[in-house]
């Protein structure tokens, strides 16, 4: 299966409806050429095997804090920066797993890395040769974020 905006929207909606219990609305796909601005955090999972690339989720620190509280289902836990990083890494991992299940149904030809966390403008827009890249913004009542997947066969 080919990477498409519809596939990425479906994967992201599945992740947020099951892990964060947050209703999200997708925006229009675009081609990201700028580094994330301000105090943002990005969780990244890299693909290797039959395809190379990554799946990333980026949000402001304020949005990441809200998402972390939702992810913990209101458990009375101090949400530190370390907890936020762990949760964003896990959301990126779940997103990459969903994408992998769509494009590699047998599950044996595409491998996922451990999560990597980037702060601020550390996550540069990569451009792999002959890669398909999809970036989609998402919005909910209290914030927004973007997801991006880039794959080269």
C-alpha positions in Angstrom: 0.0 0.0 0.0 1.2 3.5 -0.8 1.7 6.3 1.7 -1.2 8.8 1.2 -2.7 11.6 3.2 -5.8 9.5 3.9 -3.6 6.7 5.3 -1.8 9.1 7.6 -5.1 10.8 8.7 -6.6 7.3 9.5 -3.5 6.2 11.4 -3.4 9.4 13.5 -7.1 9.4 14.3 -6.8 5.8 15.5 -3.9 6.7 17.7 -5.6 9.7 19.3 -9.0 8.0 19.7 -7.5 5.0 21.5 -4.5 6.4 23.3 -5.5 10.0 24.1 -9.3 9.9 23.8 -9.2 13.2 22.0 -11.3 14.1 19.0 -9.0 15.6 16.4 -9.7 17.3 13.1 -7.2 17.1 10.2 -6.2 20.1 8.3 -4.9 20.2 4.7 -1.7 18.2 3.9 1.3 20.3 3.0 5.0 20.0 2.2 6.9 21.1 5.3 10.1 23.0 4.5 10.6 24.9 7.8 12.0 23.7 11.1 9.5 23.6 14.0 9.2 27.0 15.6 9.2 28.0 19.3 9.2 25.6 22.2 8.1 22.5 20.5 8.8 18.8 20.9 9.0 16.1 18.2 8.8 12.3 18.7 10.4 10.5 15.8 10.5 6.8 14.8 12.8 5.7 11.9 11.9 3.0 9.4 14.4 0.6 7.9 14.2 -2.5 5.8 12.2 -2.5 2.5 11.7 1.2 3.0 13.6 4.0 4.8 12.2 7.1 6.4 10.5 8.2 9.5 7.2 8.9 11.3 7.1 12.1 13.4 4.7 13.9 15.6 5.3 17.5 16.7 3.5 19.8 19.1 4.1 22.8 21.3 5.2 22.1 24.9 1.8 23.4 26.1 -0.1 21.0 23.8 2.2 18.1 24.8 1.4 18.8 28.4 -2.3 18.6 27.7 -1.9 15.5 25.6 0.2 13.8 28.3 -2.6 14.5 30.9 -5.1 13.0 28.6 -2.8 10.0 27.8 -2.6 9.3 31.5 -6.4 9.4 31.8 -6.3 11.9 34.6 -4.1 9.8 36.8 -2.7 12.1 39.5 0.9 12.1 38.4 3.3 15.0 38.1 3.8 15.5 34.4 7.4 16.3 34.1 9.3 17.0 30.9 10.6 13.4 31.1 7.1 12.1 31.3 6.0 14.3 28.3 9.0 13.0 26.3 8.1 9.4 27.1 4.5 9.9 26.1 5.3 11.7 22.9 7.8 8.9 22.0 5.2 6.3 22.7 2.6 8.2 20.5 5.2 8.4 17.7 5.8 4.6 18.2 2.1 3.8 18.0 1.7 6.0 14.9 4.7 4.4 13.2 3.2 1.0 14.0 -0.1 1.9 12.5 1.6 3.2 9.4 3.7 0.0 9.2 0.6 -2.2 9.5 -1.0 -0.4 6.5 2.0 -0.4 4.2 3.6 -3.7 5.3 0.8 -6.0 6.3 3.0 -9.2 6.8 5.0 -7.1 9.2 8.4 -8.6 8.4 9.9 -6.2 5.8 9.8 -2.9 7.7 11.5 -2.3 11.0 11.0 0.5 13.5 13.7 2.2 15.7 13.3 3.2 19.3 11.8 6.7 19.7 13.9 9.8 19.4 12.9 13.1 20.9 13.9 16.4 19.4 13.3 19.9 21.0 12.6 23.1 19.2 14.2 23.4 15.8 16.3 20.2 16.1 14.0 18.4 13.8 15.0 19.5 10.3 12.9 18.8 7.3 14.5 15.9 5.7 14.3 15.0 2.0 15.1 11.5 1.1 15.7 10.8 -2.7 12.5 9.5 -4.3 10.6 9.6 -1.1 6.9 10.2 -0.5 6.4 12.8 2.2 3.1 13.7 3.9 2.7 16.3 6.6 -0.7 16.9 8.1 -1.8 19.4 10.8 -4.4 18.3 13.3 -6.5 20.4 15.6 -8.5 19.8 18.7 -10.3 22.2 21.2 -7.2 23.0 23.2 -4.4 22.9 20.7 -2.9 21.4 17.6 0.0 19.4 16.2 1.4 18.0 13.0 2.3 14.5 11.9 4.7 13.7 9.2 5.7 10.5 7.4 8.4 10.2 4.8 9.2 6.9 3.1 11.5 5.9 0.3 11.2 2.4 -1.2 
